[in-house]
Amino acid sequence: MPRREVEIKRAADAAAAFKTYCADVAATGKPAAVSMRIARGDRSPPGFKALKGASNFHGVNV
């Protein structure tokens, strides 16, 4: 899967975008480990670091 960059303002936006990305990866049927991060120089919104995929890799189709 190619990288996907998404502009977010709230942690809920990041969670929704990550859920959509995981669904797209799952549709391929191939095992993968996905994560998300904040771009260098940007600040994370409150609650971002507690989201699934923000602090560690998340397995899809594993």
Backbone bond lengths (Angstrom), bond angles and torsions (degrees), N, CA, C in turn:
res aa  C-N    CA-C-N  psi(-1)  N-CA   C-N-CA  omega(-1)  CA-C   N-CA-C  phi
1 M - - - 1.442 - - 1.526 109.14 -
2 P 1.298 116.52 139.61 1.472 119.14 176.45 1.531 110.96 -75.29
3 R 1.325 115.07 159.77 1.466 120.30 175.44 1.513 109.79 -62.64
4 R 1.305 115.56 149.94 1.456 120.41 176.69 1.525 107.65 -129.40
5 E 1.314 116.43 127.94 1.461 121.34 178.06 1.522 108.61 -110.16
6 V 1.333 115.75 131.44 1.457 121.68 -176.52 1.526 108.52 -133.24
7 E 1.321 116.74 133.90 1.468 121.63 173.65 1.523 108.21 -80.01
8 I 1.331 116.68 128.74 1.461 120.18 178.63 1.525 109.51 -127.03
9 K 1.300 115.49 152.43 1.464 122.30 175.25 1.528 110.81 -116.49
10 R 1.342 116.61 -30.40 1.468 121.63 -177.15 1.524 109.38 -129.55
11 A 1.311 116.18 161.19 1.459 121.14 177.53 1.526 110.66 -63.26
12 A 1.320 117.46 -32.43 1.472 120.73 178.80 1.529 110.87 -64.12
13 D 1.317 117.04 -36.67 1.469 120.83 176.47 1.529 110.33 -63.08
14 A 1.332 115.87 -41.95 1.464 120.52 179.35 1.526 110.71 -65.66
15 A 1.332 117.10 -41.34 1.466 120.74 179.55 1.527 111.01 -63.09
16 A 1.319 117.33 -42.04 1.468 121.17 179.69 1.526 111.05 -66.49
17 A 1.328 117.22 -42.60 1.462 120.69 179.38 1.523 110.79 -65.39
18 F 1.335 117.22 -39.02 1.458 120.83 179.52 1.529 111.05 -67.55
19 K 1.326 116.63 -39.40 1.467 120.83 177.99 1.532 110.65 -62.61
20 T 1.331 117.06 -42.40 1.463 121.81 177.85 1.523 111.10 -63.77
21 Y 1.339 116.29 -43.12 1.469 120.74 179.16 1.525 110.49 -63.54
22 C 1.337 117.86 -42.61 1.470 120.93 178.26 1.528 110.88 -62.26
23 A 1.328 117.31 -38.41 1.466 120.50 177.56 1.522 111.00 -65.15
24 D 1.321 117.27 -39.49 1.471 120.78 177.67 1.525 110.96 -65.31
25 V 1.325 116.97 -40.27 1.464 120.95 178.33 1.527 109.64 -67.62
26 A 1.323 117.42 -41.55 1.464 121.33 179.80 1.528 111.08 -62.41
27 A 1.323 117.52 -32.61 1.463 121.66 -179.40 1.525 111.97 -65.93
28 T 1.333 117.69 -21.71 1.460 119.58 178.87 1.524 111.35 -73.91
29 G 1.339 116.75 -23.40 1.458 120.81 -179.27 1.512 114.01 80.27
30 K 1.314 117.89 -1.33 1.465 121.55 -179.59 1.521 109.67 -96.54
31 P 1.338 117.40 143.06 1.462 119.00 176.64 1.525 110.74 -67.68
32 A 1.326 115.52 142.67 1.463 120.45 -179.14 1.520 109.67 -154.76
33 A 1.305 115.75 158.23 1.460 122.95 171.98 1.522 106.57 -117.95
34 V 1.321 117.02 122.06 1.463 121.11 -176.96 1.524 109.99 -119.00
35 S 1.307 115.51 154.32 1.463 121.73 176.86 1.516 108.78 -150.99
36 M 1.323 115.55 174.92 1.456 120.16 175.60 1.518 108.43 -138.29
37 R 1.320 115.27 155.32 1.460 119.70 179.30 1.513 109.17 -150.44
38 I 1.312 114.03 161.38 1.460 121.67 176.63 1.528 107.61 -88.86
39 A 1.312 117.25 139.67 1.464 121.41 179.76 1.525 110.28 -62.21
40 R 1.309 115.04 150.03 1.463 120.64 -179.76 1.529 109.80 -58.60
41 G 1.307 115.42 133.35 1.454 120.87 179.21 1.517 113.99 90.21
42 D 1.343 118.11 -12.35 1.467 121.10 178.38 1.525 109.64 -95.45
43 R 1.311 116.05 154.53 1.461 121.27 177.56 1.517 109.02 -100.02
44 S 1.315 116.52 141.91 1.463 119.85 179.20 1.531 109.63 -80.82
45 P 1.338 116.88 144.47 1.458 119.61 177.28 1.533 110.12 -71.35
46 P 1.322 118.18 158.52 1.465 120.41 178.61 1.524 111.16 -55.90
47 G 1.317 116.21 132.77 1.463 121.77 178.65 1.513 114.87 91.31
48 F 1.325 118.32 -7.98 1.470 120.84 -176.27 1.526 111.90 -63.79
49 K 1.316 117.27 -44.39 1.466 120.69 -174.30 1.521 112.67 -67.34
50 A 1.320 118.46 -17.72 1.462 122.28 178.21 1.527 112.36 -86.14
51 L 1.325 118.29 -9.01 1.465 121.60 -177.82 1.521 111.86 -73.27
52 K 1.339 114.43 150.16 1.463 120.57 175.29 1.523 108.49 -63.17
53 G 1.320 116.90 129.42 1.450 120.88 179.20 1.501 114.16 96.07
54 A 1.336 117.58 -15.41 1.463 120.33 -179.03 1.526 111.33 -84.90
55 S 1.310 117.00 -34.04 1.463 119.65 -176.85 1.525 112.80 -104.95
56 N 1.319 117.54 -10.45 1.452 121.20 -177.00 1.529 109.20 -158.33
57 F 1.315 116.42 170.88 1.467 120.49 176.32 1.517 109.45 -77.91
58 H 1.309 116.07 148.88 1.472 123.70 178.95 1.526 107.01 -117.45
59 G 1.321 116.44 124.15 1.465 121.17 179.71 1.517 112.23 -78.47
60 V 1.327 115.95 135.79 1.462 122.25 177.10 1.534 107.16 -126.57
61 N 1.326 116.39 131.63 1.475 122.75 -177.96 1.528 111.35 59.61
62 V 1.317 116.07 34.62 1.469 119.51 -179.34 1.499 109.73 -102.85
